[in-house]
Amino acid sequence: MDNTYQVKIIKTDTEIEQCWEVAFLLRPHLNKNKWSSTISEMMQNEKYSMAGIIVDDQVVAFAGYRAMTSLHSGNIIYIDDLSTLESYRGKGFASQLLAHVRAIAIANHMDAVVLDTGFDNNTAQKLYLKNGFQFSAVHLSASLK
């Protein structure tokens, strides 16, 4: 079976809505009623982009990423979100999306592709290491709520 599917750039409100189910798996704190407007605002104001893999008219995996510059890492693409529906995991879709983002970074002469993942998310860490990422920092945050 060929596990390579076309990566589609997500742009329209309908396409954004189709990403909800897979996004909710990664970000269960999100509000479905605010999903499209939040993503549209991020796309407009924060250089956020989305790419998805569609199987049988359903988005089964998506990556959300943005181009940015930091003093630490230079001109980068930061991957905010990467998720695959549970029934489609293990088919190479996340790796295909990572390769897609890497190709965008290379084509735009970026310095790196950067992401964060949870300390206990061993499955994701193995995926990232397999796709050429390495541990390079510890991400800390202070909740204000």
C-alpha positions as CSV (number, residue, x, y, z in Angstrom):
1,M,0.0,0.0,0.0
2,D,1.3,3.5,-0.9
3,N,1.3,5.6,2.2
4,T,2.2,8.8,0.4
5,Y,-0.7,11.2,0.0
6,Q,-0.8,14.7,-1.3
7,V,-0.2,17.4,1.2
8,K,-2.8,20.2,0.9
9,I,-2.3,23.7,2.0
10,I,-5.2,24.6,4.2
11,K,-6.6,28.1,3.5
12,T,-10.4,28.4,3.3
13,D,-12.8,28.4,6.2
14,T,-14.2,25.1,5.1
15,E,-10.7,23.5,5.1
16,I,-10.0,25.0,8.5
17,E,-13.2,23.5,9.9
18,Q,-12.2,20.1,8.4
19,C,-9.1,20.2,10.6
20,W,-11.1,20.5,13.9
21,E,-11.3,16.8,14.7
22,V,-7.6,16.1,14.3
23,A,-6.7,19.4,16.1
24,F,-8.9,18.6,19.0
25,L,-7.0,15.4,19.7
26,L,-3.8,17.5,20.2
27,R,-5.5,20.5,21.8
28,P,-8.6,19.3,23.8
29,H,-8.8,22.6,25.6
30,L,-9.9,24.5,22.5
31,N,-13.4,25.7,21.9
32,K,-14.9,24.4,18.6
33,N,-17.0,27.6,18.3
34,K,-13.9,29.7,18.2
35,W,-11.7,27.4,16.2
36,S,-12.1,28.9,12.7
37,S,-11.9,32.5,13.9
38,T,-8.8,31.8,16.0
39,I,-7.0,30.1,13.1
40,S,-8.0,32.8,10.6
41,E,-6.7,35.5,13.0
42,M,-3.4,33.5,13.4
43,M,-3.1,33.2,9.7
44,Q,-3.7,36.9,9.2
45,N,-1.6,38.3,12.0
46,E,1.0,35.7,13.0
47,K,2.1,34.1,9.7
48,Y,0.5,30.9,10.8
49,S,0.0,28.3,8.0
50,M,-1.6,24.9,7.9
51,A,-1.0,21.8,5.8
52,G,-3.1,18.7,5.9
53,I,-3.3,15.2,4.5
54,I,-6.8,14.3,3.2
55,V,-8.0,10.7,2.8
56,D,-11.5,10.1,1.5
57,D,-12.5,13.8,1.9
58,Q,-11.4,13.8,5.5
59,V,-8.4,15.7,7.0
60,V,-6.6,12.9,8.8
61,A,-3.4,14.7,9.7
62,F,-2.3,18.3,9.9
63,A,0.6,20.6,10.7
64,G,0.3,24.2,11.9
65,Y,3.5,26.3,11.5
66,R,4.7,29.8,11.2
67,A,7.7,31.6,9.8
68,M,9.5,33.7,12.4
69,T,12.8,35.2,13.5
70,S,14.4,34.8,16.9
71,L,17.7,35.9,18.2
72,H,18.3,32.4,19.4
73,S,17.6,30.4,16.3
74,G,17.5,32.9,13.4
75,N,15.0,32.7,10.6
76,I,13.0,29.6,11.3
77,I,9.8,27.8,10.8
78,Y,8.3,26.9,14.1
79,I,5.9,24.0,14.1
80,D,3.1,24.8,16.6
81,D,0.9,21.8,15.9
82,L,1.3,18.3,14.4
83,S,-1.5,15.7,14.9
84,T,-2.9,12.6,13.2
85,L,-6.2,10.9,13.8
86,E,-5.6,7.8,15.9
87,S,-6.9,5.4,13.3
88,Y,-4.4,6.8,10.8
89,R,-1.3,6.8,13.0
90,G,1.7,4.7,12.0
91,K,1.1,5.3,8.2
92,G,3.9,8.0,7.8
93,F,1.6,11.0,7.6
94,A,3.3,13.0,10.3
95,S,6.7,12.3,8.7
96,Q,5.3,13.4,5.4
97,L,4.1,16.7,6.9
98,L,7.4,17.2,8.6
99,A,9.2,16.7,5.3
100,H,6.7,19.2,3.7
101,V,7.6,21.9,6.3
102,R,11.3,21.2,6.0
103,A,11.0,21.7,2.2
104,I,9.3,25.0,2.7
105,A,12.1,26.1,5.1
106,I,14.8,25.0,2.6
107,A,13.1,26.8,-0.3
108,N,12.9,30.0,1.8
109,H,16.5,29.7,2.9
110,M,15.5,29.4,6.6
111,D,18.0,28.5,9.3
112,A,16.0,25.7,11.0
113,V,12.7,24.0,11.7
114,V,11.9,24.1,15.4
115,L,9.2,22.6,17.6
116,D,8.4,21.7,21.2
117,T,6.9,18.5,22.6
118,G,5.9,17.3,26.0
119,F,8.5,15.6,28.2
120,D,6.5,12.4,28.4
121,N,5.4,12.3,24.8
122,N,7.9,9.5,23.8
123,T,6.0,8.5,20.7
124,A,6.3,12.0,19.2
125,Q,10.0,12.3,20.4
126,K,10.8,9.1,18.5
127,L,9.1,10.5,15.4
128,Y,11.0,13.8,15.6
129,L,14.4,12.1,16.1
130,K,13.7,9.8,13.2
131,N,13.0,12.8,11.1
132,G,16.3,14.6,11.9
133,F,15.4,16.7,14.9
134,Q,17.6,16.7,18.0
135,F,17.1,17.9,21.5
136,S,18.5,21.4,21.8
137,A,16.7,23.2,24.5
138,V,14.3,23.0,27.4
139,H,11.1,24.9,27.0
140,L,9.7,26.6,30.2
141,S,6.5,28.5,30.8
142,A,4.7,30.3,33.6
143,S,0.9,30.1,33.5
144,L,-0.8,33.3,34.1
145,K,-4.3,31.8,34.7
